[in-house]
Amino acid sequence: MPLTYFISDAHFGLESREKEREKERRLIEFLNHVQRTGKVLYILGDLFDFWFEYKTVVPKGYHRLLAKLSEVVEYGIPIKYVAGNHDFWMRGYLREEVGLEVFLDPVVETIDGKRFYLHHGDGLSDRDAGYRMLRKLLRNPVNIWLYSLLHPDIGVPLAQFSSRRSRHHTSDKNYGERDGMFAFAESRLMEGYDFVIMGHRHEPVVHVIGSGCYVNLGDWIDHCTYGEFDGKRFELKRWSAERR
């Protein structure tokens, strides 16, 4: 039976060129696996550490990864992208040129009869009030247009610097066992969802709550973790040399 896969938080563009190439190689190997065995792939945000689309320019690099994503879609496996806190400035490139289905808000899906609530996870912490205000500014079409007036050689490095600061702030934050994301997931499971899947926190977590399950997918920086659903059972796995 074809499988449903979930990943989040690769943050391409964050690390050194050598580490980026290795991370890209691992993820392309995983996408080859998805192409052989999957029926749909969900990416729950922050595939890139920074992504800004000018009218005629997108960030340099990533052509191997983007080509592989496009190949998977053309093979007949949908890739659904739920935007994260590093993805506010998407326009049409990933949808029109690569073939991804892009969602700026959380997504509710029924998969093999089970109800999934899919959310990147940003803005859910009790201590994220400042970020929630910033998110509204970043998503404002006027602000996006104004930023696009900067030359890419200025706008891209500036946004990359801001994205790195944002990621380090998120990584250092202690969410606590029941703060924000956990409490939000618990409330959705109490509403009747079978699974709540998130990213953002970069720590792989599985919590069974009542008859449902909250999963944080971890990341592809340190953990290389992914979710796999076979129609009955959800597993959080690590993509490793043995798995390859």
C-alpha positions in Angstrom: 0.0 0.0 0.0 1.5 3.4 -0.9 2.5 5.5 2.1 2.0 9.1 3.2 5.1 11.0 4.2 5.7 14.1 6.3 8.9 16.2 6.8 9.7 19.7 8.0 12.5 22.2 8.8 15.4 21.5 6.4 16.4 25.2 6.4 18.4 25.1 3.3 20.8 28.1 3.1 21.6 28.0 6.8 24.8 26.0 6.9 28.2 25.9 5.1 28.3 24.8 1.5 29.7 21.4 2.4 27.0 20.7 5.0 24.3 22.0 2.6 25.4 19.6 -0.1 25.3 16.6 2.3 21.9 17.6 3.5 20.7 18.0 0.0 22.0 14.6 -0.9 20.3 13.0 2.0 17.0 14.7 1.2 17.1 13.7 -2.5 17.7 10.1 -1.4 14.6 10.4 0.8 12.6 11.9 -2.1 13.7 8.9 -4.3 12.3 6.7 -1.6 9.0 8.7 -1.6 8.8 8.4 -5.4 9.1 4.6 -5.1 6.8 4.0 -2.2 4.6 7.1 -1.5 1.3 8.5 -2.6 1.7 12.0 -1.1 4.3 14.1 0.7 3.6 16.9 3.1 6.2 19.4 3.9 5.3 21.3 7.0 7.3 24.5 6.4 10.8 25.9 6.4 12.3 23.9 3.7 14.5 26.9 3.1 16.0 29.1 5.8 14.9 32.0 3.6 12.8 32.2 0.5 11.8 35.5 -1.2 10.4 35.7 -4.7 11.1 38.8 -6.7 9.1 39.2 -9.9 11.9 37.7 -12.0 14.4 36.4 -9.4 14.4 33.6 -6.8 17.3 32.8 -4.4 20.4 31.3 -5.9 21.0 27.6 -5.6 18.8 24.6 -4.7 18.4 23.6 -8.4 19.1 19.9 -7.7 16.5 19.8 -4.9 13.9 21.8 -6.8 14.4 19.6 -9.9 13.9 16.5 -7.7 10.7 17.9 -6.1 9.4 18.6 -9.6 10.3 15.1 -10.8 8.3 13.6 -7.8 5.3 15.7 -8.7 5.5 14.8 -12.4 5.7 11.1 -11.4 2.2 11.5 -9.9 2.9 12.0 -6.2 1.5 15.3 -4.9 3.7 17.4 -2.6 1.7 19.7 -0.3 3.6 22.5 1.4 2.3 24.1 4.5 4.2 27.4 5.0 6.3 28.0 8.0 7.7 31.1 9.7 10.5 31.3 7.1 8.1 31.1 4.1 6.1 34.3 4.3 7.4 35.6 1.0 6.3 32.9 -1.4 4.5 33.9 -4.6 3.9 31.5 -7.4 7.3 30.0 -8.2 7.0 26.8 -6.2 3.5 26.2 -7.3 3.8 27.2 -11.0 7.4 26.0 -11.8 7.9 23.2 -9.3 4.4 21.9 -9.0 3.9 22.1 -5.2 0.5 22.7 -3.6 1.2 25.7 -1.3 -0.9 26.6 1.8 -0.2 29.7 3.9 -2.5 28.5 6.7 -2.9 25.2 8.6 -4.4 22.4 6.6 -7.1 19.8 7.6 -6.8 16.5 5.7 -8.6 13.2 5.8 -6.0 10.4 5.0 -7.2 6.8 4.8 -10.2 7.7 7.0 -8.1 9.5 9.7 -8.4 13.2 10.4 -5.1 15.1 10.3 -4.5 18.7 11.5 -1.3 19.9 9.9 0.4 23.1 11.2 4.0 24.3 11.1 3.7 25.2 14.7 4.9 28.8 14.7 3.1 31.4 16.9 1.5 28.8 19.3 3.8 29.4 22.3 2.4 31.5 25.1 5.6 33.6 24.7 5.1 34.2 21.0 2.9 37.3 21.2 5.6 39.5 19.6 6.1 37.1 16.8 2.4 36.9 16.1 2.4 40.7 15.6 5.5 40.4 13.4 3.9 37.7 11.3 1.0 40.1 10.3 3.6 42.6 9.2 5.6 40.1 7.2 2.5 38.8 5.4 1.2 42.2 4.5 1.2 42.6 0.7 2.2 46.2 0.9 5.2 45.4 3.0 6.2 42.6 0.7 6.0 44.9 -2.3 8.1 47.6 -0.5 10.8 45.0 0.3 10.8 43.8 -3.3 12.0 47.3 -4.3 15.4 46.5 -2.7 17.9 45.1 -5.1 18.3 41.3 -4.6 22.0 41.7 -3.7 20.8 43.8 -0.7 17.4 42.2 0.0 18.5 38.6 0.0 21.5 38.9 2.4 19.5 41.1 4.7 16.6 38.6 4.9 19.1 35.7 5.3 20.6 37.5 8.3 17.1 38.0 9.8 16.1 34.4 9.2 19.2 33.0 11.0 18.5 35.2 14.0 14.9 34.0 14.0 15.9 30.3 13.8 18.4 30.7 16.7 15.8 32.4 18.8 13.3 29.6 18.1 16.0 26.9 18.8 16.9 28.5 22.2 13.3 28.8 23.3 12.2 26.4 26.1 8.6 25.6 25.1 8.1 23.4 28.2 6.2 20.1 28.2 2.8 21.7 28.0 3.3 25.1 26.6 1.8 26.4 23.4 2.3 23.7 20.8 1.5 20.8 23.1 -1.6 22.5 24.5 -2.8 23.5 21.0 -2.3 19.9 19.8 -4.2 18.5 22.8 -7.1 20.9 22.1 -7.4 19.7 18.5 -7.2 16.1 19.5 -10.0 16.7 22.0 -12.1 18.1 19.1 -11.9 14.7 17.4 -8.8 14.8 15.2 -6.8 11.6 15.1 -3.4 13.2 14.5 -1.9 16.7 14.9 1.4 17.0 13.0 3.8 20.0 13.4 7.3 21.1 12.8 9.0 24.3 13.9 10.4 23.0 17.3 13.2 20.9 15.6 12.8 18.2 18.2 11.2 14.9 17.2 8.3 14.1 19.6 5.4 11.7 19.7 2.7 12.0 22.3 -0.3 9.8 22.6 -3.2 11.9 23.9 -6.4 10.0 24.5 -7.3 8.2 21.3 -5.2 10.6 19.2 -1.5 11.4 18.7 0.5 14.6 18.5 3.7 14.4 16.5 6.5 17.0 16.1 8.5 16.0 13.0 11.9 17.3 14.2 14.2 18.6 11.4 16.6 17.8 8.6 19.5 19.7 10.2 20.4 17.4 13.1 17.8 14.6 13.2 16.8 13.8 9.5 13.4 12.6 10.8 10.2 12.0 8.9 6.7 10.8 9.5 5.3 7.7 7.7 1.6 6.8 7.7 0.5 3.5 6.2 -3.3 4.0 6.7 -3.4 2.6 10.2 -0.2 3.4 12.0 1.9 6.5 12.2 5.7 6.2 12.7 8.4 8.8 13.2 11.6 7.5 11.6 15.1 8.7 11.0 16.6 8.7 7.6 20.0 7.0 8.1 22.8 5.3 6.3 21.2 2.0 7.2 17.8 3.2 5.9 19.5 4.2 2.6 
